[in-house]
Amino acid sequence: MKARNSSREKASVPVRRRNALETKHAILLSARRAFARSGYDGVGVREIAKAAGVTGILVNRYFGSKEQLFSEVITSTMQEPGILTSEALAPGRDAGGVSHAIATALVSKTSPEGAQLDGFLILLRSASNERAAFIWRKQIGRHYERSLASRLSGPKNKERAGLILALIAGFQIMRQAIGATSLSRADPEWMVDQLTDLFQCLTAGKTPLA
């Protein structure tokens, strides 16, 4: 009887096989939380599977590998941007409007009292891994750089988009991850004004301090 019960229990795991979309969503959510908490190297497929209520075999069946799962997690975070939102990059905005919208969102989202964005945490805690860095580079180019560069007129729009992203990432690290007092205690409105000017040099293609 015990052997039969054991085999029945194994056959009944995982319950989510009956709903592929629900199962995939549960795995992605579990992986997103795990990668944000521990980075690419700090978590394995079994841990992700256990938190999702499925087996490691099922994770590989849906995503093929941990690397592919990580890539899909990054894609999902980029579909929910906290700073480079569709509103900030709306076609109706001029360079000044885009710059101010990005600066405002950046200062707001990096508030010392606020929660850190999943995408930022995953990037911060996974960048030292060569494969993870490759995936990030590919996804950033496909999503953020492309959408931002399309809003910039004039020469070297891709390079200027890259510089904007570098400023955003650097500010996030200094203010939120490191907690630099010069930024954590600075007046938010003042920072928005300063960042707007910096971003506008790049969005409008102006010479800095001209």
WODA-V55115 format. One record per residue. N is the residue number from 1. PHI is phi as a letter, one per 40 degrees, with the letter a starting at -180 (* if undefined). OMEGA is omega as a letter, one per 40 degrees, with the letter a starting at -180 (NA if undefined). Layout:
n = {N;N}
phi = {PHI;PHI}
omega = {OMEGA;OMEGA}
This chain:
n = {1;2;3;4;5;6;7;8;9;10;11;12;13;14;15;16;17;18;19;20;21;22;23;24;25;26;27;28;29;30;31;32;33;34;35;36;37;38;39;40;41;42;43;44;45;46;47;48;49;50;51;52;53;54;55;56;57;58;59;60;61;62;63;64;65;66;67;68;69;70;71;72;73;74;75;76;77;78;79;80;81;82;83;84;85;86;87;88;89;90;91;92;93;94;95;96;97;98;99;100;101;102;103;104;105;106;107;108;109;110;111;112;113;114;115;116;117;118;119;120;121;122;123;124;125;126;127;128;129;130;131;132;133;134;135;136;137;138;139;140;141;142;143;144;145;146;147;148;149;150;151;152;153;154;155;156;157;158;159;160;161;162;163;164;165;166;167;168;169;170;171;172;173;174;175;176;177;178;179;180;181;182;183;184;185;186;187;188;189;190;191;192;193;194;195;196;197;198;199;200;201;202;203;204;205;206;207;208;209;210}
phi = {*;c;c;c;c;c;c;c;c;c;c;c;b;c;c;c;c;c;b;c;c;c;c;c;c;c;c;c;c;c;c;c;c;c;c;c;c;b;g;c;c;c;a;b;c;c;c;c;c;c;c;c;g;b;c;c;c;c;c;c;c;c;b;g;a;c;c;c;c;d;c;c;c;c;d;c;c;c;c;b;c;c;b;c;c;c;c;c;b;d;d;c;c;c;d;c;c;c;c;c;c;c;c;c;c;c;c;c;c;b;d;d;c;c;c;c;c;d;d;c;c;c;c;c;c;b;c;c;c;c;c;c;c;c;c;c;d;c;c;c;c;c;b;c;c;c;c;c;c;c;c;b;c;g;c;f;c;c;c;c;c;c;c;c;c;c;c;c;c;c;c;d;c;c;c;b;c;c;g;d;c;c;b;c;b;c;c;d;c;c;c;c;c;c;c;d;c;c;c;c;d;c;c;c;g;c;c;d;f;c}
omega = {a;i;i;a;i;a;i;i;i;a;a;i;e;a;a;i;a;a;a;a;i;a;a;i;i;i;i;a;i;a;i;i;a;a;i;a;a;a;a;a;a;a;i;a;a;i;i;a;a;i;i;a;i;i;i;i;a;i;i;i;a;a;i;a;i;a;i;i;i;i;a;i;i;i;a;i;a;i;i;a;i;a;i;a;i;i;a;a;a;a;a;a;i;a;i;i;i;a;a;i;i;a;a;i;a;i;a;a;a;i;a;a;a;i;i;a;a;a;i;a;i;i;a;a;a;a;a;i;a;a;i;i;i;i;i;a;a;a;i;i;a;a;a;a;a;a;i;a;i;i;a;i;i;a;i;a;i;i;i;i;i;i;i;i;i;i;i;a;i;i;i;a;a;a;a;a;a;i;i;a;i;i;a;a;a;i;a;a;i;i;i;a;a;a;i;i;i;a;a;i;a;a;a;a;a;i;a;i;i;NA}
